[in-house]
Amino acid sequence: MQNKKNKYFSISILIAGILSLFFSFNTPSEVFSSFFLGLSKERLAIIGVQLFLILVFSFFLFIFWKARPDSAALQKLNGFFKNHTHYLMIKNCLLGLAIFLSFAFFYVSIFVPQALSALTGWFTYISWVAYVLFVKNSVQSPDQKNSSKGSLFPSWKNLPPRQKRISLTLFILGLVYFCLFIPINLKLSSSPLALNGDEAVQYPVVLKMLAPQINLRFTLYRLFIYGEYEYGFPFYGLSALLLVPIKAIFGSNFSQHTQLNLLILRQIVCVLPTVIAAFIFTYLATRFKKWWTALGLFLIILTIPGVISYQTRFWHPDALNLLFIALTLFYLDRDNLEFGGNFYLAAIACGLSIATRMFGLFFFLAVAVLLLEGIVKKILTLKKAVIAGVLFCLLMFGTILVSNPYLFKPGEFGAAVSIFERQGAQVTNGINEPDPEGIYQTGLHAWWPFIERFIGSELTLVFLVLFALLGCFAGKDRRYYRILLAWLVVVGGYLIFFVKVKSYWYLLPLLVPLYSAFFAISDHFQSLKLKTYANPKARSALNILITLLLAGMGSFQLFQNISLIVLNHMFG
């Protein structure tokens, strides 16, 4: 019965291919590009590819139907697909391919419907049929059925009571923090003319994306092809989506409600992702084991002067980028060298960071460190490490394509590259204007005044770096600190030694994650303590000393944060 169903599915693929060929012929090309039978050369080439693939598929289908069930080739193929150790990898790859092709079909149907929509539609159908057939014909092991390791977030019901209480407390605190910015973010937005800096440039882009069009296809076309590709579609697309309800309520006059629109954009695109990122970094640092450590660090991160300044009357993509970086670190840590679902969720988060602000490119060293550790500990063979790395990159780049739809439009990729080259040159060369204060310089000395003013004191940051280094060598969270340092070394090296333009929000992806190393020294010495036979009194004294150091450093940094916030507010 199962073989009969498989044959029906196979025949449906062949029928879908023939239908796709019919649709490719059915819609003529533009008159100026017509070459033969009303079709362009490009369309004829695509039809040729479709016909060739249909013939090849028919040929292999005939061979498989005629092959004996006990033939060596079929036995080997069945053995590979029914191997429990391959199940999750194959299932996730097929599902990822099906989702990617579904998005590709949707985008192509908007941008180049005549030429490619029929072919991509056929490929999409094949991918979903392959996924369904694999799931139906494969058997999971009991461990795989009960596994939730590839889930987006930990199961709430499985969290210990203490972690639940701390999570709820931080949620309430984050909600209060979010609401505190509402009256602040209502200011300087009474009209488009009241907007300053990047907001004045970005806001018209979103209005253009939402401008009325003649039909749904052109509405989506204008939404996706917005022209200003310095920041990716995750930023502009989310911003436009947030204003759709306002447009539905006020109609074509929605653009005149600038104060309401900017409040929504500032709060949801800037404040909310920052709070979530702070929650994630606090969890990575404390694992929500103690009240005072979680609450203290959460408050310290949320009161960093640069974080406060960024969320104050400033709508920009860096909070989304920070959230995607936090998620990448979270999933890489949660994977725990299993190279399973969490590893590939990290690839998606990393791709979203690249699609938004390009920062995810700097994760290459962190991923390489994990793969190398997997080889050294014999968790991975060299072949499996290469496969895992390639799959990570494919999923990451697939995410970039899906989350930046304009890349499916011929010609827009070149426009985006030109914008990136221009912006990259400006960032690395500085702005062509007098520089008597020496701001447009590289090196730590040029960046340090901005770091101290917006991120933290010299003493705190030096201690955090030392803590992260210590955490790499001992403690159960040492793998996380290795991932963190690999990220910090690459992105820090780029910003400090290659970037001349000094914008404090460039520092957020670098130094906010560093605060998640706040308790690495405690983890380090706790691990060493368990491995030695030190005098109990000496161990107790060491615990007290570390607790006092961390409490003092945290109190000092929190006090400095508040002081700098007051000074920045008073003197700009």
Summary of the structure (lengths in Angstrom):
residues: 572
radius of gyration: 27.2
end to end distance: 74.8
largest distance: 91.7
contacts: 1792
relative contact order: 0.07
helix: 78%
strand: 0%
